[in-house]
Amino acid sequence: MKPLLFLLLTLGLFHANQALHKRYPRVWLTPAIATSAVLIAVVQLSSTPFPVYFGDTRWLSWLLGPATVAFALPIYQYRDLVKKHWLALTLGSIAGIIASLASTLLLDRLLGLDGSMAHSLLARSVSTPFALEATRHLGGSAQLTGVFVIITGLFGLLLGQVLLARLPLRMRIARGAPYGAAAHGFGLSKARAIGPQEGAVASLTMIFSGVLMVLLAPALGHLPLL
């Protein structure tokens, strides 16, 4: 029964946190933050090793793949918008990946990171299914990559709201694309809250950035800088 309890607890806390955050939209009540904090406390207090909890809730991780594929639906629904601005969206996604890689390499050098830590950090700016696949080619740690992806998504979500609110962006694609390219799933949820077109554009840039990272991963894994 213990595996089932952890699974039900995770789902119950998340849905309760969603309802609470919808009523009281505070940063510290963001489901990814508050739910994670409560679950960490429960795991620690129950003296449950993380690999055990991760194994008991593995179905949630498995669902990341189908969930990512499902993001193609809003892209199809707004295919005319995508066709009209495909070049800007493509160049924007490429620019986002380049900026992410450059900032990561700079961070590695400043902090003196190398080996598994550096390789795990390299895939932090794309959604979890793509990041884990890229890490497999990069030679990093899946656990570390998962943590870095969550941290990057949270910072992208929080800082993105501040930065985009101060930029004179008029087009919907300009408001949605950065969320998908820089904050992956977290940014996508925010973009969909802003509007359906923003959500569709964020889905496209998130998926395109993830695919591009996976394709580049074998070559990046052999970079002498790492």
N, C-alpha and C positions, 0 to 999 in steps of 0.2 A: 504493500500500500504506500510505502514511502515515496517511490518514484511518482506515483499518481498524485500524492499530496503536494509535492514540489511543483509539478506541472500545473495543477489547479490553483495553487497559491500564486504562481507567476501570472497566470491569466487573470485571476481575480483582482490582484493588486493593480495590474496594468489598466484594466477597464474601470476600476474605481478611481484610479488616478486620472484617467482621461476625463471622467465626469467632473471630478473636482477641479481640474485645470480649466475645463470649459466654463465653469461657473466663476472661478477665481483665477484669471490668467496671469499668474505670477511666474517669474522665471524659475524660482526654486521649486515650483510645483510641476514643471515640465515632466511628463511621464518618464522620459529617458533618465532624468536625474533623480526624481523622488522614488520611483519604483526601484531603480537600481540600488539606491541607498538602503531602502527597507530590506530588499532581498539580500544584500551583503550582510546586513545586521543579523538577519535570520540564519543565514548560512554560518556565520561566525558563532552565534550563540548556541546553535545546535551542533557545533563542532563537526560540520559536514565538509569534507574536502571539496574544493572547487571541481576537480574532475568528476566527482560523484554527482554533484548538482548538474554539471554540464551534460553528463551522460543521461541523467534522468529527464532532462528537458530538451534532448537532442532533436525532438520533432519540431520544435520552434525554429531551431537553426536550419533544419532541412527545408522548412517552408520559405526561407529567404529566397531560394532559387525561383520557385513558382511565383512568389510575390513580385520579384523583379520582372519576370516575363509578363505578368499582368499589367505592368506599367505601359506596355505597348498599346493597350486599349485606348487611353486618351490621345496617344500619338496618332492612331488611326482615325479617331473621331475628328481631330483637328489637322488632318493630313494636308488640307489646302493651305493652312497657315504655315506648316512645315515646308511645303514645296515653295512657297513664296519667299521664305527667308532661310532656305537651306544653307546658303553660303555663309551668312552671318553666324548661324548656329554652329556650323562645322568649324569655322575659324575661331569662334569663341571657346568651343570645347577644347580645341587644340591648344589655344593660348592658356586655358586653365590648367591643362596637364603640364605644359612647359613651366608655368609659374610654380606649380606644386613640386615638380621635380627639382627645380632650381632652389627653391626655399628649403627643401628637405636636405639636399646636398650641402647647402650652406650651414644648416643646423647641425648636420653630422660633423662638419669640420669644426664649428665653434665649440661643440660639446665633446669633441674627440670620440665620437661613436664609430664603431666599426663592427664587422661581422654580422651576426644574426640581428642585433639591435638595429643597425643601419638598414639592412635589407627589409626588415619588418616595417620600419618607418616609411619606406619609399612608397608603399601602396596605400597610404593612409587617406588619400583624398578621393577614393572611389568607394562605391557601396560594398558592403561586406562580401557578397558572393564573388564579385570580381576581384576584390582585394585578396581574398583567401586563395583564389586560383592564381593570381599574380605572385603571391608570396611563395607558392609552391615552386614556381620557376625561379624566383629570386633567391631562394634558399633561406628565407626568414622563418620566424616562428608564427604559427597561426594564432596562438593565444595573444602574443604581443600585437600582431596586426589588428586583431579584433578590438583590443583596447585603444589603439591609436586611431582607428576608424571612428569609434564612438566619441573620443575626445575631439577629433577634428570636426565631426558633424555638429557637436554641441557648440564649439567655438564659431563655426561657420554660421550656425543658426542665430546665435546671440549677436555676433558682430555684424552679420549680414543685415539684420533689421536696422541696426544703427547706421551703417554706411549707406545702404540703399535709400533710407529715409532722407538722407542729406544730398543725394545725387539727383540732378534734374532729369530723371528718366521718364520719358513719356510713353514709349511703346511697351506693350505687355511682355514681348519676348525679352526685352532688356531687363525687366523686373524678375522674370522667371528663370532665365538661363543661368545667372550666377548661383542661384540656390541649388540647382541640380548639379552644376559642375564643381562647386566647392564644398557643399554641405550634404551631398547625396540624399539619403532617405530622410534625414531631419529637415533638410532644405526643401525637399519635395513636399512634405506635409505642410510646411509653411506656405509654399507657393500655391498649393491647392486651396489653402484657406483664403488666399488673396483673390483667386479667381480661377475658373476652369482652364482658360487659355494659358495662364501662368503655370498651372500645374502640368499641362501637356508639354510645354516647352521645357520645364524642369525635368520631366520624365525623359525627354529626348536627350538632353545634355548629360543627364546622369548615366543613361545606358551607353551613349556614345563614348563618354569618358572612360567608363569601365571597360568596354571592349578594347579601346585603344591602349589602356594600361596593360591588359592581358597580352595583347599582341607585342607590346614593347618589352614585357617582362624578361623573356629569354636573353635579349640583348643587354638590358640594364643589369642583369645579374652578373655579367662579365665585365662591368665597368671597372677600370683600375682604381677609380676614386673610392670604391667600396672595398 
